[in-house]
Amino acid sequence: MLYDIFTAFIEIPGIFIFITLILLMLKFIKDKKFYYSLLVLSITFYAFSSGWFAKLLVFPLENKYEPLEISKIRPLNEPSIIIILGGGIIPETPGRELGELSHSAMKRVYQGFLLYQQLNSPIIVTGGKLMGMQVAEATVMKNELIKLGVEPENIFVEEQAKNTKQNAELSMQIVENYKIEKVFLVTSAIHLPRAMKYFKEYDNIEITPVPCDYLISRKKWNFYDFLPDIQFLKANSSAWHEYLGLIKYNIEK
């Protein structure tokens, strides 16, 4: 346990918290306003780097929709389609000219593939070119699906969307054009509440949420939830992004 505590505070993000606390404890900061501002900032940064705060922030988003028991799903009588939302790519990586999917995006693609195996329904991959990238997310997603065994003719590529709202608008155009009645929406569990708000605007089509890529363990709270960790920081950052997105959605509506 002592080793775990030591490691937590010499690795990122714990090292920044540790250094700041040392400066505060040794009274290197003379200006009181700056001292207390730095103290509040350190406490906030610690909270965002901890598991206990991640469970408070992330769970309400990830628990919004129950996981789908894919192994029990069987092909449907009515036309259906699987929509997989983009989750980021790493462009131009060694050995891969188009780049590769982020961990989050790969989990979404794999979940969509598992669903495809059960339903044998076509797939829409949606995601455009982001931050000056030369290739669309959807193109890389399609390549990964083909490697997994999906027939190319069963994949629709939507490569213009740059955000969740456009993911919904552009992929649902394809759904409506083909008169499809049921959609299985695959994305990270933390992203699903916001994504569903946009997709449920198409109330003439049944949308089934398919969460995946869970960021936080469902284990009971323990000592390690109170140590800073980069994975907790990433999870809290993702949750913060989603809450801001939900606020933006509500303002627009």
N, C-alpha and C positions, 0 to 999 in steps of 0.2 A: 504493500500500500504506500509506503514512504517513497518507493521508487516511482510509483505512478504519480504521486503529488509532485515530486521533483521534475519529472518529465513534462507534466502538464504546464509547469511554469517556466520551462526553458525553451519550449517549442512555441511556434505561432499558433494562436494569438496570446497565449499565457505570458510570454516573455514581455510583451508590451505592458500588460497589467502589472507584472512584477516590478519592472523598472519604474513605472509611474508611482507605485506604492512606496518603493524605497525612497524616491525623491521627496514624496510627501512626508514620510515618516522622519526623514533626516532634516526636514525643514529647509530644504534647498530653495523652496519657493517662498519668497518673502512677501509678495503682494497677496493680500488676503482674498481679493476677488478672484484673482487668477488661481490661487490655491484651491478655493472651494469649487470653482468652475472645473478645474482639472479633476478634483475628487468626484464630482458628479459625473463627469465624462468617463472616468475610470469605472465607476460602478455600473454605468449604462453599458459600457463595452463588455464588462464582465458578464452582465446579464445576457447580452446577445451572444456570448460565447459559451453559455452553459446549457446543460441538458434540461434542468428544471424549467428554465424560461422557454426553451424550445417546446417542451410539452404543453405549456400554457398557450403558446403562440401558434404552434403547428397543428396540434390535435384538432381544434375546431374546424380547420380546413380539411385535413386528411380524413376525418371521421364523418364528413358530411354525407358521403355516399358509401354504401356497403360494397365490399369487393364482390366481383362477379365470379361465381363458380364455373369457370370456363369448361371444365371437364364434363359438366352435366348438360351443357348446351347442345342442342341438336339442330340440324338444318330446319329453317322455317318455311312455311307455305307461302307467305307473302314475300315480295322482293325486299331484300335488306342489303346494307352496305356497311363497311367498317371505315371510320374516319380516324386517322392517326395524326395528331397535331405535332408539328415540329418542336424539338426541344434543344436546338443548338447543334452546330457542327464545329469541328476544328479543321480549318482549311489547310490544304497543301502539306499534309504530314508525310514523313518519309515513307516511300513505297506506295503511297496512295495519292494520285494526282488530284483527285476531287476532294481529298480530305476524308475525315471520318466523323462519325456521329459522337456527340457528347454522351456521357454515361446515361444521362436522363433520357436523351432521344433514343438511344439504343434499347433501353428498357421499354419504352413506348412501342418501338417497332417490334420487339420480340413478343410483347403482350398482344399486339395486333396480329402477329403471325399465329400465335396459339389460338386465337379466336377464329382466324381464317381456316385453320385446320378443322375446326369443329363445324363451322357454318358453310364453308366453301363459298362465301360471299365475296364480291369484289372489294377492293380497298382503295380509298382515297388517301394519299399522303399530301399534306399541305404545309407549305413553308417556303418563303421566298429568299432572296439574297439580302443578307443583313450586314450592316457595318462595312460596306465596301467589298464584300466577298464577291468572288467571280462565279460562284456556283450556288444554286438554290438548295436549301435544306431538303426539299422534297426530292430532288434528283439523287442525292446521296441516300436518302431513306429508301427510295425505290431500288437502288443497287443492292442494299443490304437485304431487302425482302426477297429479291431474286436469288441471292446467295443462300437464303434460308429455304428456298424451294417454291416460292410463289411464282406462278406463271406471269410473264410480263403483260400479257393481254388482260390480266385481272387487276391491274394496277392503274388507277387514274392519278396523274401528277398535276397538282395545283401549285405552281411555283411563283405566284405573285404576292401572296399574303405576307405582310410584315408585322402583324400583331394578331392577337386573338380575335378581335372583332372581324378583321379581314379573313382570317381562317374560316370563320363561320359563314360570312357572306359568300365567299368564292367557292367553298366546298359545297355549300347547300345549293348553289346554282346548279352544280352537276347533279346533285340528288334530285332536284325538282325537274331537271331536263329529262332524266331517265324514269321519272314517275315512281321513285322508290318510296316505300311507306315506312320503313324502319331503319334507324341509324344506330350503330354502336359507336359511341364516342370514346376513343382511347387517348388518355393523357395522364400525366402525373397526378396523384391523388391531391396534392396541394394546389394544383392548378385547376382541378375539375370544377370547384364551385363557381369560379369566374367564367370558365369556358361554357358551362351549362347555362349561365344567364344569357349569353349571346345565342347559343344554339336553340334554346327553348323559345326564342322569339318566333321560330318557325313552328307554330302550334299545330299545323296540319300534318306534321311528321312526328312519329314517335321516336324520342331520343333516349337511348339506354346508356347511362354512364358506365364506363369501364376504367376504374382507377388502377394505377400501378405506380411503381417507383416511390414507395414510401420512404420518407427521410428519417423518421424517428421510431425507435423500438417501442413496442407495447409492454415491455417489462415494467414491473413496479419501480417506483422511485428508489434510487440507491445512492450511495456515497459519490459515485462517479458522475452523477448528474450535476454535481456542484463544482466539478473541475472544468476549467476552460478547455475547449476542444474545437479544432477547425471545422469538424463536421457539424457541430452544433451551430457555429457561426454561419456556415453556409445554409443550414436549414432555416435559421431565424431570418437570414437575409432574403431567402426565397419567400418566406411567409410575409415579411414586410412588403415585398414587391407585390404580392397577391392582395394584401389588404389595401394598398394604395390603388391597385387596379380596380378593386371592388368599389372604392370611394369614387373613382373616376367614372365608373359605369353608372352609379347612382346619380351623380351630378348630371351626366349626359341625359339621363332619363327623366 
